[in-house]
Amino acid sequence: MQRVAFKMKLNKGCEEEYKKRHDALWPELKTLLRKAGIISYSIFLDKATNILFAYLTIADAKRLDELPQHEAMKKWWDYMKDMMETNENNSPVSIPLQEVFYLE
């Protein structure tokens, strides 16, 4: 199992809507994430900075590279682009984080 962590930036004032949209995650997106091998996925918000910290576990992190090719992922990014810093393809700007400690 591999652990992957990254951070993203949420626009000010979008905190409640961001949570609301994730609470109603589309079934087709959930299925896509599971098929990619994601076991668990959490996103945390630092309210002081509006930085989102995401953490997921996956069997093979290379499978994450396949997600941008799927229509459900592209639609989700389009749906979420008004609330976050995004790239030209509407994907969120995500900055990978290096693991420096893990206690099992």
HUFENFEN-V46557 format. One record per backbone hydrogen bond with DSSP energy under -1.0 kcal/mol. NH is the residue of the N-H (numbers start at 0). CO is the residue of the C=O. E is the energy in kcal/mol with one decimal. If there is no record, write none. Layout:
BEGIN
nh=[NH/NH]
co=[CO/CO]
e=[E/E]
END
This chain:
BEGIN
nh=[1/3/5/6/7/9/10/13/17/18/19/20/21/22/23/24/29/30/31/32/33/34/35/36/37/38/39/41/43/45/48/49/51/52/53/54/55/56/57/58/62/63/64/65/68/69/73/74/75/76/77/78/79/80/82/84/86/89/92/94/96]
co=[57/55/53/94/51/49/82/10/13/14/15/16/17/18/19/21/25/26/27/28/29/30/31/33/32/56/56/54/52/50/45/45/7/43/5/41/3/39/1/36/59/60/61/62/65/66/69/70/71/72/73/74/75/76/79/8/90/86/84/6/4]
e=[-3.2/-2.8/-2.1/-2.1/-2.2/-3.0/-3.6/-1.7/-2.6/-1.9/-2.5/-2.7/-1.8/-2.6/-1.1/-1.4/-2.4/-2.5/-1.8/-2.5/-2.2/-2.7/-1.6/-1.6/-2.1/-2.9/-1.0/-3.1/-3.2/-2.7/-1.1/-2.6/-2.9/-3.0/-3.4/-2.8/-2.8/-2.2/-2.4/-1.3/-2.2/-1.6/-1.3/-1.5/-1.7/-1.8/-2.0/-2.6/-2.1/-2.5/-2.0/-2.2/-2.0/-1.3/-2.1/-2.0/-3.2/-1.9/-2.4/-2.7/-2.7]
END
